[in-house]
Amino acid sequence: MTLSTLVIHPGIEASVTAIRNVYGNSGRPFPSLFLYGPPGTGKTHILAAVIRLLADRSLPNRDASKIVMPEGVPSRVTELEDLVLKTDEELAQFCCIAIDDIHLLEGRDQGHMWNLFNKMTRVGAPLLMASRLPANELFSEDPHLRSRINSGLVFGLDPPDDQMRILILDKMARDRNVRIPQEVSHYLVTRKSRNVKELEKALEVLDRASLELKRRITLPLLKTLEAQGKI
């Protein structure tokens, strides 16, 4: 997942341009990044792309392989505690730390976020975050953390319209070397889901069924899978 493989649409275009300029062209220290928006707006993809940008730049004395990016919220509080307990010298080996879905963090975790934010600021490495909610709502009772987050780059991402969703679905199919007819894309977007992640899952089901049944992806195949409750 890189910025070049991201389908750009008006809801994210200005944000992606700014992110590319800051993390792709400017120098250290890099600012923190906070992305917020509903599911399917590309937050996780953009986080991964920024990690790639920073890793590819081979920052001096930074181990690009030591990047923490959980699949969503850390499964245990100790994962954040372990990071907070690291010394500045240990954290200086990270080119960044990225935490997705921080809207799932609870009160105790937010305290760890504050401490980790301060440590990462001291070592000059950015903390990258994504949330469904803006910082002012997410940390309404923690003005210090709100202020620290808002001092970095903050972007609200908007979902694509239906026509752009169809284009995104088509690109996901082409990335898999799969041909998906326009009528299938239109049906999925307008009748099944407008969430890009759910559309990607539907595409996976179609692709797998197409290979197993040795049939092309068509609207009749889609409706058969839909009747079977697979899509």
C-alpha positions as CSV (number, residue, x, y, z in Angstrom):
1,M,0.0,0.0,0.0
2,T,1.6,3.2,-1.2
3,L,0.4,6.6,-2.2
4,S,0.8,5.7,-5.8
5,T,-1.6,2.8,-5.5
6,L,-4.2,4.8,-3.7
7,V,-7.2,5.9,-5.8
8,I,-7.3,9.6,-5.3
9,H,-10.8,11.3,-5.1
10,P,-12.0,14.7,-3.9
11,G,-12.6,13.5,-0.4
12,I,-8.9,12.8,0.2
13,E,-7.0,14.6,-2.6
14,A,-5.9,17.7,-0.6
15,S,-4.9,15.6,2.4
16,V,-2.8,13.2,0.3
17,T,-1.1,16.0,-1.5
18,A,0.0,17.6,1.8
19,I,1.0,14.3,3.3
20,R,3.1,13.5,0.2
21,N,4.8,16.9,0.4
22,V,5.6,16.7,4.1
23,Y,6.8,13.1,4.5
24,G,8.2,12.7,1.0
25,N,10.1,15.9,0.6
26,S,10.7,17.7,3.9
27,G,13.3,16.9,6.4
28,R,13.5,15.8,10.1
29,P,11.9,16.1,12.5
30,F,8.6,15.0,11.0
31,P,5.3,16.1,12.5
32,S,2.8,13.6,13.9
33,L,-0.1,12.6,11.7
34,F,-3.8,12.2,12.8
35,L,-6.3,10.9,10.2
36,Y,-10.0,10.7,11.0
37,G,-13.1,9.7,9.0
38,P,-15.6,7.0,8.5
39,P,-14.7,3.4,7.5
40,G,-13.6,3.0,3.9
41,T,-11.9,6.4,3.5
42,G,-8.4,5.0,3.1
43,K,-7.0,5.8,6.6
44,T,-5.2,2.5,7.0
45,H,-3.8,2.6,3.4
46,I,-2.5,6.1,4.0
47,L,-0.8,5.1,7.3
48,A,0.9,2.3,5.5
49,A,2.0,4.6,2.7
50,V,3.6,7.1,5.1
51,I,5.4,4.2,6.8
52,R,6.7,3.2,3.4
53,L,7.8,6.8,2.7
54,L,9.7,7.1,5.9
55,A,11.3,3.6,5.7
56,D,12.4,4.2,2.1
57,R,14.2,7.3,3.0
58,S,16.4,5.3,5.3
59,L,16.6,7.8,8.1
60,P,20.0,7.8,9.8
61,N,20.2,5.6,12.8
62,R,16.6,4.4,12.4
63,D,15.7,0.8,12.0
64,A,13.0,0.8,9.4
65,S,12.0,-2.7,10.2
66,K,11.0,-1.8,13.7
67,I,7.6,-0.3,12.9
68,V,4.6,-0.9,15.1
69,M,1.4,-1.0,13.2
70,P,-1.2,-3.2,14.9
71,E,-4.1,-4.7,13.0
72,G,-6.5,-2.2,14.6
73,V,-6.2,-1.4,18.3
74,P,-3.5,-3.1,20.3
75,S,-5.0,-6.3,21.6
76,R,-3.6,-5.7,25.1
77,V,-2.8,-2.6,27.1
78,T,0.6,-4.0,27.6
79,E,1.5,-3.4,24.0
80,L,1.3,0.3,24.6
81,E,2.9,0.0,28.0
82,D,5.8,-1.8,26.5
83,L,6.4,1.1,24.1
84,V,6.1,3.7,26.9
85,L,8.6,1.8,29.0
86,K,11.2,1.9,26.3
87,T,14.0,4.4,26.8
88,D,14.5,7.3,24.4
89,E,17.5,5.5,23.0
90,E,15.4,2.4,22.2
91,L,12.6,4.5,20.6
92,A,15.1,6.4,18.6
93,Q,15.6,3.2,16.6
94,F,12.1,3.5,15.2
95,C,11.5,5.6,12.1
96,C,7.9,6.0,13.3
97,I,5.1,4.3,15.3
98,A,1.7,3.9,13.7
99,I,-1.5,3.0,15.6
100,D,-4.7,2.4,13.7
101,D,-8.3,2.6,15.1
102,I,-7.3,4.6,18.2
103,H,-11.0,5.4,18.8
104,L,-11.1,2.0,20.4
105,L,-8.6,3.0,23.1
106,E,-10.0,3.3,26.6
107,G,-9.1,5.8,29.3
108,R,-6.0,4.0,30.6
109,D,-4.7,3.6,27.1
110,Q,-5.0,7.3,26.5
111,G,-2.6,8.0,29.3
112,H,-0.1,5.7,27.6
113,M,-0.7,7.6,24.3
114,W,0.2,10.9,26.0
115,N,3.4,9.5,27.4
116,L,4.3,7.8,24.1
117,F,3.6,11.0,22.2
118,N,6.0,13.0,24.4
119,K,8.7,10.4,24.0
120,M,8.4,10.2,20.2
121,T,8.5,14.0,20.1
122,R,11.8,14.0,22.1
123,V,13.4,11.5,19.7
124,G,12.2,13.3,16.6
125,A,10.1,10.4,15.1
126,P,6.5,10.8,14.2
127,L,3.5,9.1,15.8
128,L,1.0,8.2,13.1
129,M,-2.6,7.7,14.1
130,A,-6.0,7.0,12.5
131,S,-9.5,7.2,14.1
132,R,-13.1,7.3,13.1
133,L,-13.6,10.4,15.3
134,P,-11.8,13.7,15.4
135,A,-9.4,14.4,18.3
136,N,-11.7,17.0,19.9
137,E,-14.4,14.3,20.3
138,L,-12.1,11.4,21.0
139,F,-10.2,13.1,23.7
140,S,-12.8,15.5,24.9
141,E,-11.7,15.2,28.6
142,D,-8.0,15.3,27.8
143,P,-7.0,18.8,26.6
144,H,-3.3,18.1,26.7
145,L,-3.5,15.1,24.4
146,R,-5.9,17.0,22.1
147,S,-3.5,19.9,21.9
148,R,-0.5,17.7,21.2
149,I,-2.4,15.9,18.4
150,N,-3.7,19.1,16.9
151,S,-0.2,20.5,16.8
152,G,0.8,18.0,14.1
153,L,-0.9,17.3,10.8
154,V,-4.6,16.6,11.1
155,F,-6.8,15.6,8.2
156,G,-10.4,14.7,8.0
157,L,-11.1,12.3,5.2
158,D,-14.4,12.1,3.3
159,P,-15.7,8.9,1.6
160,P,-15.8,8.7,-2.2
161,D,-19.1,9.0,-4.2
162,D,-20.6,6.0,-6.0
163,Q,-18.9,6.6,-9.3
164,M,-15.5,6.8,-7.5
165,R,-16.3,3.7,-5.5
166,I,-16.9,1.9,-8.8
167,L,-13.5,3.1,-10.1
168,I,-11.8,2.0,-6.8
169,L,-13.5,-1.4,-7.1
170,D,-12.3,-1.7,-10.7
171,K,-8.7,-0.8,-9.6
172,M,-8.8,-3.4,-6.9
173,A,-9.9,-6.0,-9.4
174,R,-7.1,-5.0,-11.9
175,D,-4.6,-5.3,-9.1
176,R,-5.7,-8.9,-8.7
177,N,-5.6,-9.4,-12.5
178,V,-9.3,-9.9,-12.4
179,R,-11.8,-8.5,-14.9
180,I,-15.0,-7.3,-13.3
181,P,-17.9,-6.1,-15.6
182,Q,-19.3,-2.6,-15.1
183,E,-22.7,-4.0,-14.2
184,V,-21.2,-6.1,-11.5
185,S,-19.4,-3.1,-10.0
186,H,-22.5,-1.0,-10.2
187,Y,-24.6,-3.7,-8.5
188,L,-22.1,-4.1,-5.7
189,V,-21.8,-0.4,-5.0
190,T,-25.5,0.5,-5.3
191,R,-27.1,-2.6,-3.9
192,K,-24.7,-4.3,-1.5
193,S,-22.3,-1.8,0.2
194,R,-20.7,1.6,-0.1
195,N,-17.9,0.6,2.3
196,V,-14.7,0.1,0.4
197,K,-13.4,-2.6,2.7
198,E,-16.6,-4.5,2.4
199,L,-16.5,-4.1,-1.4
200,E,-13.0,-5.6,-1.3
201,K,-14.2,-8.6,0.7
202,A,-17.0,-9.1,-1.9
203,L,-14.4,-9.0,-4.7
204,E,-12.4,-11.7,-2.9
205,V,-15.5,-13.9,-2.7
206,L,-16.2,-13.4,-6.4
207,D,-12.6,-14.0,-7.4
208,R,-12.4,-17.2,-5.4
209,A,-15.8,-18.5,-6.7
210,S,-14.8,-17.7,-10.2
211,L,-11.6,-19.8,-9.9
212,E,-13.3,-22.7,-8.1
213,L,-16.3,-22.8,-10.5
214,K,-14.3,-21.9,-13.6
215,R,-16.8,-19.2,-14.5
216,R,-16.3,-15.6,-15.4
217,I,-17.4,-13.0,-12.9
218,T,-20.8,-12.0,-14.1
219,L,-24.0,-10.6,-12.6
220,P,-25.7,-14.0,-12.6
221,L,-22.7,-15.4,-10.7
222,L,-22.9,-12.5,-8.2
223,K,-26.6,-13.1,-7.7
224,T,-26.0,-16.8,-7.2
225,L,-23.5,-16.1,-4.4
226,E,-25.8,-13.5,-3.0
227,A,-28.6,-16.1,-2.8
228,Q,-26.3,-18.4,-1.0
229,G,-25.5,-15.8,1.5
230,K,-21.8,-15.6,0.6
231,I,-22.0,-11.9,-0.5
